[in-house]
Amino acid sequence: MSKSNESEKFGKVAVLYGGDSAERDISLQSGESVLHALREECIAAEGVDCRGNYLQKLAEFDRVFIALHGRGGEDGTLQGALEVLRIPYTGSGVLASALAMDKVLCKQLWEGVNLPTPEFLVVTESEQLTKLNKVENFPVMVKPAREGSSVGMSKVDTAGDLKQAVSLALQYDIALVERYIQGEEYTVAILGDKVLPPVRLKTPRDFYDYEAKYQSQDTEYRCPCGLDPDDEAALKTLAYEAYKSVSASGWGRVDVMRDAAGRFYLLEINTVPGMTSHSLVPMAAKQGGISFNRLVMEILESSFPQSHSQG
């Protein structure tokens, strides 16, 4: 089948990007990359910056490719609106998107199904004085419960620095104080039901923060990741179990730490991962023999309604 014939089944596609979240700039980059790939594949695609009353613009489209990161894009609210409008969309449905975006709820779910995740404490604005005194073991990671791209995130080595880090996280949302896992960081991309080759992340910074992700030239990405076959298989299995536990579908990325004893710990799930030049899903796909354009087309395939049947 030619590209033009294949594209007919998708109709007119809106690529949703931008928005007003803390991840706007990254979302714009992701959206432009996706838009370029779709057009190269002869898809009738247009970009829609998700500001203002943008939902009204979607009536003229047949389906949506979601490249909108952060709140309003991957937290279930957009997915819910598209369900009401009956417009097919890529990736996870309402429930999975909401669960994955909320790090606290996601970790509570993982604990409930016996999947390993670092111990944690939740702190609201009114609980700072009472709860922070309970944190005795350092270092810890402090992060907002519902932000991505490491926005508002800090590694804290001493009790004296904890209040400032929590105050930063609380500017965005309730704060999650999580045991810091000293060791290797991995990310595992999932495309449909395929688990792609894991990527190992190495940065000279304290952790894989916003600068390490998007600006630093010193961050190393290793794919193949360097694990022996049994450990890599265990990592991929764990990531897939975590992904399915929230009923995620279409595509996504699971972030994992490995401690000095070789134990893996789940950190979070991204249901709308980055698609920029620095992004990890395209890197994993390439290692798995999938070009960027093919990756985008496979994600677009997830916009057919059956992909959201479990959430």
HELIX and SHEET records of a PDB file:
HELIX    1   1 LYS A    3  SER A    7  1                                   5    
HELIX    2   2 ARG A   24  GLU A   40  1                                  17    
HELIX    3   3 TYR A   54  GLU A   60  5                                   7    
HELIX    4   4 THR A   77  LEU A   85  1                                   9    
HELIX    5   5 VAL A   94  MET A  101  1                                   8    
HELIX    6   6 LYS A  103  GLY A  112  1                                  10    
HELIX    7   7 GLU A  125  GLU A  127  5                                   3    
HELIX    8   8 GLN A  128  LEU A  132  1                                   5    
HELIX    9   9 ALA A  159  ASP A  161  5                                   3    
HELIX   10  10 LEU A  162  LEU A  170  1                                   9    
HELIX   11  11 TYR A  210  TYR A  214  1                                   5    
HELIX   12  12 PRO A  229  SER A  245  1                                  17    
HELIX   13  13 LEU A  280  GLN A  287  1                                   8    
HELIX   14  14 PHE A  292  GLU A  301  1                                  10    
HELIX   15  15 PRO A  305  HIS A  308  5                                   4    
SHEET    1   A 3 ALA A  44  ASP A  49  0                                        
SHEET    2   A 3 LYS A  12  TYR A  17  1                                        
SHEET    3   A 3 ARG A  63  ILE A  66  1                                        
SHEET    1   B 4 PHE A 120  VAL A 123  0                                        
SHEET    2   B 4 ALA A 175  ARG A 179 -1                                        
SHEET    3   B 4 VAL A 140  PRO A 144 -1                                        
SHEET    4   B 4 SER A 154  VAL A 156 -1                                        
SHEET    1   C 4 LYS A 194  VAL A 195  0                                        
SHEET    2   C 4 GLY A 183  LEU A 191 -1                                        
SHEET    3   C 4 VAL A 199  LYS A 202 -1                                        
SHEET    4   C 4 GLU A 220  ARG A 222 -1                                        
SHEET    1   D 4 LYS A 194  VAL A 195  0                                        
SHEET    2   D 4 GLY A 183  LEU A 191 -1                                        
SHEET    3   D 4 TRP A 251  ASP A 259 -1                                        
SHEET    4   D 4 PHE A 264  ASN A 270 -1                                        
END                                                                             
